[in-house]
Amino acid sequence: MSVSIIGCGWLGQALAQRLLASNIDIMASYQSPQTGERLSALDIPATQLSLPLVDDVLSINHLDNTLGVDPRLFQQNVLIIAIPPQLKKGRLDYPLKVQQLVHLAELGKTQHIILLNSTAIYNGLVGRVDETNELDLTAEKVGSLLAAEHAVKNFSKRVHILRLAGLVGPNRHPGKFLQAKRIFENASAAVNLVHQTDVVNILEKLIHLNSAQSKQNIYNVVSHTDSSRQRYYQVAAQALSLPVPKFAVEQQQSFGKKIIGETLRRELSYDYVHDDLLFWLKDVNHVLGNT
């Protein structure tokens, strides 16, 4: 078994360390020199890769351009695409990046692609939301995330797409997400979060999964945390002894959307380690960045 991790950041590094501890052959990619130095310090084999491979983000006619691409990234059994969409920065080239990676995987020895996508694909929906919901394509970012998924689905071999809820974990404490001087909206909306450990566990399970064990190829990855935004982030701030964040008074409660991830739990027989992230917040170890 061998694995490539494209975009080996905070989550990818945790996965790479887990796989290396299991003596699995790893090759990771990075874009910035700072990330490269971090991977080197962690003894994670890595090579630099800058995407997209063409200057014109609308171009699909230069997929064979492999200039500067280390072929070792596409000689592994499993290819994990963990590149950030960067939609908040106004980038529109995420689908093209994914399309290029899929094309390179077809040219190489990749047998299985796992795309780490986001539950932001459900933007605009309300209520309980699972993988079967019709998406609201009026938002540009939804179209971009969906196009990336379509690119992966065109791969000729095995495919899994994980729609990840908001990530928390070591050095990513939710209490630090908030600035005390701001006033936040949607106090009663549900939180949709998942811990790094559970994502790594699920990825490890998918890497070793027999093809007959997985009926679906798209899974929501989210904890069962039952809390409003206001309650959750107030507890998070208190855990770090930070000022309690302020929320605007709502004229009427807005539940927002609650991401449902029962399909993954059922089909992969997976039990979350941190299924109640309110309980996790109260564990002092996470404050120290240990869990």
Secondary structure, DSSP 8 states (H G I E B T S, - for coil): -EEEEES-SHHHHHHHHHHHHTT-EEEEEESSHHHHHHHHHTT--EEE--S-SSS-TT--S-TT--TT--GGGGSSSEEEE-----GGGT---HHHHHHHHHHHHHHTT--EEEEEEEGGGGTT--EEE-TTS---TTSHHHHHHHHHHHHHHT-SSEEEEEEE-EEEBTTB-GGGS--TTSEES-TTSB--EEEHHHHHHHHHHHHT--GGG---SEEEE------BHHHHHHHHHHHTT----EE---SS----EEE--HHHHHHHT---SSS-HHHHHT-HHHHTT--
